[in-house]
Amino acid sequence: MGRLRRQFYDELGREYEKHYGKEYSQDENYNAAYRRVKKLKGFYSHLKVYIIVNIIIIVSSLTRDNSNEGLDFSGLTEWHTYSTALFWGIGLLAHGLSVFGTDWFFGSDWEKRKIQKYMEKDTANKNKWE
């Protein structure tokens, strides 16, 4: 970890201690867990705002028709109603991948299992002709 980054997280820890009164640890595992929780919290906040804003957009597309005094559902079939949700959803997906990482797709020990599989296959091929 770079010196400036470490200094930043030390200051972050001291600020955390000042606000919450809890002891700040110099333990690197604690700092990593703290950063992970902050990333998760940021993602869930982003998801919450995404849902609320898109519900507001969809509900606002149900404009009132003054002649019938009812709801006009024609706004639900227009592109602009869902375009914000689509493009913002792509950004939210990228945010989620940055938080949950590539382990979500491959698993934490996928690389080890693949290496072991290829090593066993290579060993079997070498022993095949001996």
C-alpha positions as CSV (number, residue, x, y, z in Angstrom):
1,M,0.0,0.0,0.0
2,G,1.4,3.4,-0.9
3,R,2.5,5.8,1.8
4,L,-0.1,8.4,0.8
5,R,-2.9,5.9,0.8
6,R,-1.8,4.5,4.2
7,Q,-1.7,8.1,5.6
8,F,-5.2,8.7,4.2
9,Y,-6.6,5.6,5.9
10,D,-4.8,6.5,9.2
11,E,-6.5,9.9,9.1
12,L,-9.8,8.2,8.2
13,G,-9.4,5.9,11.3
14,R,-8.7,8.8,13.6
15,E,-11.7,10.7,12.3
16,Y,-13.8,7.5,12.9
17,E,-12.5,7.3,16.4
18,K,-13.3,11.0,17.0
19,H,-16.9,10.7,15.8
20,Y,-17.8,7.3,17.2
21,G,-15.5,7.1,20.2
22,K,-14.3,3.7,19.4
23,E,-10.6,2.7,19.4
24,Y,-9.0,2.8,16.0
25,S,-6.8,-0.2,15.2
26,Q,-3.6,-0.1,13.2
27,D,-4.3,-3.7,12.2
28,E,-4.3,-4.0,8.4
29,N,-7.1,-6.6,8.5
30,Y,-9.3,-4.3,10.4
31,N,-8.6,-1.5,8.0
32,A,-9.4,-3.7,5.0
33,A,-12.7,-4.8,6.6
34,Y,-13.5,-1.2,7.4
35,R,-13.0,-0.2,3.8
36,R,-15.0,-3.1,2.6
37,V,-17.9,-2.2,4.8
38,K,-17.7,1.4,3.6
39,K,-17.9,0.2,-0.1
40,L,-20.9,-2.0,0.7
41,K,-22.6,0.9,2.4
42,G,-22.0,3.1,-0.5
43,F,-23.3,0.5,-3.0
44,Y,-26.5,-0.1,-0.9
45,S,-27.1,3.7,-0.7
46,H,-26.6,4.0,-4.4
47,L,-29.1,1.1,-5.0
48,K,-31.6,2.8,-2.6
49,V,-31.5,6.1,-4.5
50,Y,-31.7,4.3,-7.8
51,I,-34.9,2.5,-6.8
52,I,-36.5,5.6,-5.3
53,V,-35.7,7.9,-8.2
54,N,-36.9,5.4,-10.8
55,I,-40.1,4.8,-9.0
56,I,-40.7,8.6,-9.0
57,I,-39.9,8.7,-12.7
58,I,-42.4,5.9,-13.5
59,V,-45.1,7.3,-11.3
60,S,-44.7,10.8,-12.8
61,S,-45.2,9.3,-16.2
62,L,-48.7,8.5,-15.2
63,T,-50.0,11.9,-15.9
64,R,-53.6,12.9,-15.1
65,D,-55.9,13.4,-18.0
66,N,-58.2,16.4,-17.1
67,S,-61.1,15.3,-19.4
68,N,-61.5,11.8,-17.9
69,E,-60.1,12.6,-14.5
70,G,-58.2,9.4,-14.5
71,L,-54.6,8.2,-15.0
72,D,-53.1,8.2,-18.5
73,F,-51.1,5.0,-18.9
74,S,-49.6,5.9,-22.3
75,G,-46.5,7.3,-20.6
76,L,-45.5,3.8,-19.5
77,T,-44.9,2.8,-23.1
78,E,-42.5,5.6,-23.9
79,W,-38.7,5.2,-24.1
80,H,-37.8,8.2,-21.9
81,T,-39.7,6.6,-19.0
82,Y,-37.2,3.7,-18.8
83,S,-34.0,5.2,-20.4
84,T,-32.8,6.7,-17.1
85,A,-33.3,3.3,-15.3
86,L,-31.4,1.5,-18.1
87,F,-28.3,3.8,-18.3
88,W,-28.2,4.3,-14.6
89,G,-28.6,0.6,-14.1
90,I,-25.5,0.0,-16.2
91,G,-23.6,2.3,-13.9
92,L,-25.1,0.6,-10.9
93,L,-24.0,-2.8,-12.3
94,A,-20.4,-1.4,-12.7
95,H,-20.5,-0.1,-9.1
96,G,-21.7,-3.5,-7.9
97,L,-18.9,-5.3,-9.7
98,S,-16.3,-3.0,-8.2
99,V,-17.7,-3.7,-4.7
100,F,-18.3,-7.4,-5.0
101,G,-15.3,-8.0,-7.3
102,T,-14.6,-10.8,-9.8
103,D,-14.9,-13.4,-7.0
104,W,-18.6,-13.2,-7.7
105,F,-18.2,-14.9,-11.1
106,F,-15.3,-17.3,-10.5
107,G,-15.3,-17.8,-6.7
108,S,-12.4,-17.3,-4.4
109,D,-10.6,-20.6,-5.1
110,W,-11.4,-20.9,-8.8
111,E,-7.9,-20.1,-9.9
112,K,-6.3,-22.6,-7.6
113,R,-8.7,-25.4,-8.7
114,K,-8.0,-24.7,-12.4
115,I,-4.2,-24.7,-11.8
116,Q,-4.6,-28.0,-9.9
117,K,-6.7,-29.5,-12.7
118,Y,-4.2,-28.6,-15.4
119,M,-1.3,-29.9,-13.3
120,E,-3.0,-33.2,-12.7
121,K,-3.8,-33.5,-16.4
122,D,-0.2,-32.7,-17.3
123,T,1.0,-35.3,-14.8
124,A,-1.4,-37.9,-16.2
125,N,-0.2,-37.3,-19.7
126,K,3.5,-37.6,-18.7
127,N,2.9,-40.9,-16.9
128,K,0.8,-42.2,-19.8
129,W,3.8,-43.3,-21.9
130,E,6.2,-44.3,-19.2
